[in-house]
Structure formats: structure tokens, C-alpha cells
């Protein structure tokens, strides 16, 4: 059996739709009919800039949703016909786990069985960034986990999430608020209505002049933790100055510095490939909780609000254009593609 996939043949080459062999699920794995793909910025950076070393020809993509059509040995809790949202587990190798194709394999540990009435497009817009949020906030920073549907005990800590309109930023604001943290975030006036629903105690307009933005963020602090969910040179300047005003500290970033940068004295950028932390043995229980407990409960309680969906037409053939759109930049949107269109 074969199926269609969007394949990149060499570093920085355009995606081409080709037939490839359909894999079978191994132990602890699911074979999924892929019905909706959600794109992540890392997909575009690998495709266009060859940011990570991978084996070519390659199938890219990290998050998808669909229907289980095969169940491997040693899998419990999933049956053929289940609707699921899944992510490519950090550290997995091989094209069979990637999202830019009509059939894909997922580890059962990184798949979430969806409630019968859950919408695929809601789940797929959230699932791709979930591992990053949990890995950073719980595996690395060791913060308290939220309990979906239960009123949180106040933690007495204030956290700045710069970029409340990004996929990771908006999810982080909700996740931390549900865990009892006081969260301050930023947005533009265009997205203020969306961000105001996420639970932050204060939202600062980051389109103001540089000094005004910094002053308002400093006034809203001080912060126990600062996370920059955008992490480009301009936002790092802002979050760096905010930290400097309170004596220094670490900016927890979602990407490394791609050029030399001058941070204020006492301020450092802290970056890791955060999802890789969930693949470590010491975080096995946290990984299982993320996709097996927290996410299904959050979907059942409708306690997470995703950024809006922007569907790119053309099915698998439209993925190359979708990557270009991501490179240009999107705000408060998740690009999605139907691979069967």
C-alpha cells in the first residue's frame, strides 16, 4: 500500500507531492489516517533554511489529527476508529512519524484520544505547541501543573509571557493561569479581544514606542520568570530591558540567537530544544500526563482557547505555499491544511 506525501528532496528544496510506502505501526504505535495538518514555525525553518540536520529525502511536519486505522502491539486506550490529535515525538527519526502526508504513525504516548464531540481543528491547533509549553514550564522550570476543571490555588508568583498572540504564548498564558500563577502578557490592539480571554491579569500593548512598552511592563512587574515566546532580536531587547530593571535574570526563549546580541548586564538568553526534555526517562510520567490526562481533560472541559485557524487551500500541494506564509509571519493564527483536499 502506498499514499501521497509532500517530500523535500534536498536541503532548501521545494516540497513535491510523491507516492511513498505506507508504514505499519510498531509496538506502542498507532497508524493514523491524517485528516488535518497544523503547521509550526519550525517546519518552515527546516524546509527553507535547513535549520536542523535531517536525512533527505524527508517528510516534514509535527502536528496532525485524524482517525486511528491501525494499532500496534502493547498499545492500550486506543482502538481503530478513534479520533486523535498527535505530534511527532521529539527524538523520533524516520519519515513515517511526520505530518505532511496522508497516513502517519504516532507513538501512542504522544497521541490524545479526542472526545466524541471534539472538533479536529480545535485539537490540532493546540496539540503542536503543548509539548513545548509543558517541557519549558514543568520539566525545566518545575512549576505547578494545572488541573483542568478545578479552581487553582494561587501560587504567589508573577510570570511575563511576551507575545500573547503567538500559539505558544497564548497557550502558556492559559496553562499558567489555570495553575494559579499571575500572568502578564503583551499583544497589539488588533488582538486585544482574543488575548483578554486567556486569563492574564494585565495585557500590555507591544506596538507602543519601545520605551513606553518597557516602562509599562516594568511597572506591571517584578517577575519571577520571563518567557519570550517570539524571541527575535527586537523582542529580546524589550524583555532584556525589563529584566535589567529588576536586577537581571534569564530570558526563557523559544529560539537561539542567530547573530551576536548585546544583552544588558546580568541578563542571559536561555534556550533549549524544549520538547526534547519530555523524551528523557526522568520525565516519562510528565509526558504521559500531558497527552493522556491534561490535554483530553482540557478538551472535554473546553478550557483552552486556540488561536484562529487559517486554512491554506490545495491539500498537500498547498504546503509549500503555507511554508512561505509562515516565513513571512503570522499573528494569532494557526495555518492548517487538509491533506485529502
C-alpha positions as CSV (number, residue, x, y, z in Angstrom):
1,X,0.0,0.0,0.0
2,X,1.2,3.5,-0.8
3,X,0.0,7.0,-0.2
4,X,0.8,10.6,-1.1
5,X,3.2,12.7,0.9
6,X,4.8,16.2,0.5
7,X,8.5,15.4,0.2
8,X,11.6,17.7,0.3
9,X,14.3,16.0,-1.7
10,X,17.3,18.1,-0.5
11,X,18.1,21.0,1.8
12,X,16.0,24.1,0.9
13,X,14.3,22.3,-2.0
14,X,10.6,22.9,-2.6
15,X,8.1,20.3,-1.4
16,X,6.9,17.9,-4.1
17,X,3.9,15.6,-3.8
18,X,5.0,11.9,-4.3
19,X,3.8,8.4,-3.6
20,X,5.6,6.7,-0.7
21,X,5.1,3.3,1.0
22,X,2.5,3.3,3.8
23,X,4.2,2.1,7.1
24,X,2.7,-0.2,9.7
25,X,2.6,0.7,13.4
26,X,5.2,-0.9,15.6
27,X,4.9,-1.7,19.3
28,X,3.4,1.2,21.2
29,X,2.4,3.0,17.9
30,X,-0.7,4.0,16.0
31,X,-1.3,4.3,12.3
32,X,-3.4,7.3,11.7
33,X,-5.4,8.5,8.6
34,X,-4.2,12.1,8.6
35,X,-7.2,14.4,8.1
36,X,-5.8,17.8,9.2
37,X,-2.3,19.2,9.5
38,X,-1.3,22.1,11.6
39,X,1.9,23.9,10.7
40,X,4.6,25.1,13.2
41,X,7.3,27.7,12.5
42,X,9.9,25.0,13.0
43,X,8.5,23.3,9.9
44,X,9.2,26.3,7.8
45,X,12.7,26.9,9.3
46,X,13.8,23.3,8.5
47,X,12.3,23.5,5.0
48,X,13.6,26.9,3.9
49,X,16.8,27.3,6.0
50,X,17.8,23.7,6.7
51,X,18.0,24.8,10.3
52,X,18.3,21.2,11.6
53,X,20.3,18.3,10.2
54,X,17.9,15.7,8.8
55,X,18.1,12.9,6.4
56,X,16.9,13.5,2.8
57,X,14.5,12.9,1.1
58,X,12.4,14.0,4.0
59,X,8.8,14.3,5.0
60,X,8.3,17.2,7.4
61,X,5.6,18.3,9.8
62,X,5.0,17.8,13.5
63,X,1.3,18.0,14.4
64,X,-1.8,16.4,12.9
65,X,-5.2,14.9,13.6
66,X,-7.3,12.1,12.2
67,X,-8.6,8.6,12.6
68,X,-6.8,5.5,14.0
69,X,-6.7,2.8,11.4
70,X,-4.0,0.5,12.9
71,X,-2.9,-0.3,16.5
72,X,0.5,-1.7,17.3
73,X,1.3,-4.2,20.0
74,X,1.4,-3.1,23.6
75,X,-1.0,-0.2,23.0
76,X,-3.8,0.4,25.4
77,X,-6.5,3.0,25.4
78,X,-6.8,3.3,21.6
79,X,-9.0,1.4,19.1
80,X,-9.4,1.5,15.4
81,X,-11.9,4.3,14.6
82,X,-10.8,6.6,17.4
83,X,-10.3,10.3,16.6
84,X,-7.0,11.6,17.8
85,X,-4.6,14.5,17.7
86,X,-0.9,13.7,17.6
87,X,2.5,15.1,17.5
88,X,5.8,13.8,16.2
89,X,7.7,12.9,19.4
90,X,11.0,14.6,20.0
91,X,13.8,12.3,19.2
92,X,11.9,10.1,16.8
93,X,13.5,9.5,13.4
94,X,12.1,8.4,10.1
95,X,9.5,9.9,7.7
96,X,6.7,7.7,9.0
97,X,6.2,9.9,12.0
98,X,5.9,13.2,10.1
99,X,2.7,15.1,9.4
100,X,3.0,16.2,5.8
101,X,1.4,13.0,4.4
102,X,-2.0,11.2,4.2
103,X,-1.1,8.4,6.6
104,X,1.3,8.8,9.5
105,X,2.5,6.8,12.5
106,X,2.4,8.3,16.0
107,X,3.7,6.9,19.3
108,X,0.6,6.3,21.5
109,X,2.3,8.3,24.2
110,X,2.1,11.5,22.1
111,X,-1.4,11.0,20.8
112,X,-4.6,12.1,22.5
113,X,-7.9,10.4,22.1
114,X,-10.5,13.1,21.4
115,X,-13.9,13.3,23.0
116,X,-16.6,12.2,20.6
117,X,-17.8,15.7,20.0
118,X,-14.4,17.4,19.8
119,X,-13.5,19.3,16.7
120,X,-10.4,18.1,14.9
121,X,-9.4,21.7,14.0
122,X,-9.5,22.8,17.6
123,X,-7.4,20.0,18.9
124,X,-4.8,20.2,16.1
125,X,-4.4,23.9,16.7
126,X,-3.4,23.3,20.3
127,X,-1.5,20.0,20.3
128,X,1.5,21.0,18.3
129,X,2.7,23.5,20.9
130,X,1.7,21.6,24.0
131,X,5.0,19.7,24.4
132,X,7.0,22.9,24.3
133,X,4.8,24.6,26.9
134,X,4.9,21.6,29.3
135,X,8.6,20.9,28.8
136,X,9.6,24.5,29.5
137,X,7.2,25.3,32.4
138,X,7.2,21.9,34.1
139,X,10.2,19.8,33.1
140,X,12.6,22.8,33.1
141,X,11.2,25.4,35.4
142,X,9.4,22.9,37.7
143,X,6.3,24.9,38.0
144,X,3.0,23.6,39.4
145,X,0.8,21.8,36.8
146,X,-2.8,22.9,36.2
147,X,-5.7,20.7,37.0
148,X,-8.3,21.1,34.3
149,X,-11.8,22.0,35.6
150,X,-10.5,22.6,39.2
151,X,-10.1,26.1,40.7
152,X,-6.4,26.7,41.0
153,X,-4.6,27.5,44.3
154,X,-2.8,30.9,43.9
155,X,1.0,30.3,43.7
156,X,2.1,33.8,44.6
157,X,4.4,34.2,41.6
158,X,4.2,36.6,38.6
159,X,5.3,35.5,35.1
160,X,5.7,37.6,32.0
161,X,4.8,35.8,28.8
162,X,5.9,38.1,26.0
163,X,3.7,37.5,22.9
164,X,0.3,36.5,24.0
165,X,-1.0,36.2,20.4
166,X,1.5,33.6,19.4
167,X,0.5,29.9,19.5
168,X,3.0,29.1,22.3
169,X,2.3,32.4,24.1
170,X,-1.4,32.1,24.2
171,X,-1.3,28.5,25.3
172,X,1.3,29.4,28.0
173,X,-0.9,32.2,29.4
174,X,-3.9,29.9,29.8
175,X,-1.8,27.0,31.2
176,X,-0.1,29.1,33.8
177,X,-3.3,30.9,34.8
178,X,-5.0,27.5,35.3
179,X,-2.1,26.5,37.6
180,X,-2.6,29.6,39.8
181,X,0.1,31.9,38.5
182,X,-0.3,35.7,38.0
183,X,0.5,36.3,34.3
184,X,1.2,39.4,32.4
185,X,1.4,39.3,28.6
186,X,1.5,41.5,25.5
187,X,-0.5,41.9,22.3
188,X,-1.4,44.5,19.7
189,X,-4.8,46.4,19.8
190,X,-5.9,44.2,16.9
191,X,-5.8,41.1,19.0
192,X,-6.7,42.5,22.4
193,X,-10.1,40.9,22.5
194,X,-8.6,37.5,22.0
195,X,-5.8,37.9,24.5
196,X,-8.1,39.3,27.1
197,X,-10.0,36.0,27.2
198,X,-6.9,34.0,28.1
199,X,-6.8,34.9,31.8
200,X,-3.8,37.3,32.1
201,X,-4.1,39.8,34.9
202,X,-2.7,42.6,32.6
203,X,-2.2,42.9,28.9
204,X,0.3,45.5,27.6
205,X,0.2,46.9,24.0
206,X,3.6,46.0,22.5
207,X,3.0,48.3,19.4
208,X,3.7,51.3,21.6
209,X,7.1,53.1,21.4
210,X,10.0,51.0,22.7
211,X,10.5,52.9,26.0
212,X,6.7,53.1,26.7
213,X,6.4,49.3,26.3
214,X,9.3,48.7,28.6
215,X,8.0,51.1,31.2
216,X,4.6,49.6,31.3
217,X,6.0,46.0,31.6
218,X,8.4,47.1,34.3
219,X,5.5,48.8,36.2
220,X,3.4,45.6,35.9
221,X,6.3,43.5,37.5
222,X,8.5,42.4,39.0
223,X,8.5,38.9,37.5
224,X,9.7,35.6,38.9
225,X,10.0,34.3,35.4
226,X,10.2,35.9,31.9
227,X,9.4,33.9,28.8
228,X,9.8,35.5,25.4
229,X,7.5,33.4,23.1
230,X,8.7,35.4,20.0
231,X,12.4,35.5,20.8
232,X,13.6,37.7,17.8
233,X,16.1,40.4,18.2
234,X,13.5,43.2,18.8
235,X,11.5,41.3,21.5
236,X,14.7,40.1,23.2
237,X,15.7,43.8,23.6
238,X,12.5,44.5,25.3
239,X,12.4,41.5,27.6
240,X,16.1,42.1,28.4
241,X,15.5,45.7,29.5
242,X,12.6,44.5,31.6
243,X,14.8,42.0,33.4
244,X,17.6,44.5,33.7
245,X,15.3,46.9,35.5
246,X,14.7,44.3,38.2
247,X,18.3,43.4,38.6
248,X,18.9,40.8,35.8
249,X,17.9,37.2,35.2
250,X,17.2,34.8,32.4
251,X,15.0,35.3,29.3
252,X,13.5,31.9,28.5
253,X,13.4,31.9,24.7
254,X,11.9,29.7,22.0
255,X,14.8,30.0,19.6
256,X,18.5,30.7,19.9
257,X,20.2,34.0,18.9
258,X,21.1,33.8,15.2
259,X,23.5,36.7,15.4
260,X,25.6,38.3,18.2
261,X,23.4,40.3,20.6
262,X,24.3,42.7,23.3
263,X,22.1,42.0,26.4
264,X,22.1,44.2,29.4
265,X,24.5,43.3,32.3
266,X,23.2,40.4,34.3
267,X,20.7,39.2,31.6
268,X,21.1,36.0,29.6
269,X,19.1,34.2,27.0
270,X,18.2,30.6,28.0
271,X,17.3,28.3,25.1
272,X,17.0,24.6,24.7
273,X,15.1,22.4,22.3
274,X,12.4,22.3,25.0
275,X,10.3,19.3,23.7
276,X,13.4,17.1,23.9
277,X,13.1,17.3,27.7
278,X,9.9,15.2,27.6
279,X,11.7,12.4,25.9
280,X,14.0,11.9,28.9
281,X,13.4,9.0,31.2
282,X,13.0,11.2,34.2
283,X,10.1,13.0,32.6
284,X,8.2,9.8,31.4
285,X,5.3,10.4,33.8
286,X,5.1,14.1,32.8
287,X,4.9,13.0,29.1
288,X,2.2,10.5,29.8
289,X,0.2,13.1,31.9
290,X,0.5,15.7,29.1
291,X,-1.2,13.8,26.3
292,X,-3.1,11.2,28.4
293,X,-4.6,13.2,31.2
294,X,-4.2,17.0,30.9
295,X,-5.0,17.5,27.2
296,X,-8.0,15.2,26.9
297,X,-9.5,16.8,30.1
298,X,-8.8,20.3,28.8
299,X,-10.6,19.5,25.5
300,X,-13.5,17.9,27.4
301,X,-13.9,21.0,29.6
302,X,-13.2,23.4,26.6
303,X,-10.8,25.1,28.9
304,X,-8.2,26.0,26.2
305,X,-8.8,28.6,23.5
306,X,-6.7,28.1,20.3
307,X,-5.6,30.9,18.0
308,X,-7.8,31.2,15.0
309,X,-7.5,28.8,12.1
310,X,-6.3,29.9,8.6
311,X,-6.9,27.2,6.1
312,X,-4.4,27.0,3.2
313,X,-6.0,25.5,0.1
314,X,-4.5,22.9,-2.2
315,X,-4.1,20.0,0.1
316,X,-0.5,18.5,0.2
317,X,0.4,20.6,-2.8
318,X,-0.5,23.7,-0.8
319,X,2.0,23.0,1.9
320,X,4.9,24.7,0.0
321,X,2.9,27.9,-0.1
322,X,1.9,27.5,3.5
323,X,5.6,27.4,4.5
324,X,6.2,30.7,2.6
325,X,3.3,32.3,4.6
326,X,4.9,31.1,7.8
327,X,8.3,32.6,6.8
328,X,6.6,36.0,6.2
329,X,5.0,35.7,9.6
330,X,1.5,35.2,11.0
331,X,-0.1,36.7,14.2
332,X,-2.8,34.9,16.3
333,X,-3.3,32.3,13.5
334,X,-2.6,28.7,13.0
335,X,-2.1,27.5,9.4
336,X,-4.0,24.3,8.7
337,X,-4.1,22.0,5.6
338,X,-6.4,19.2,4.7
339,X,-4.1,16.6,3.1
340,X,-7.1,15.0,1.2
341,X,-8.2,18.2,-0.5
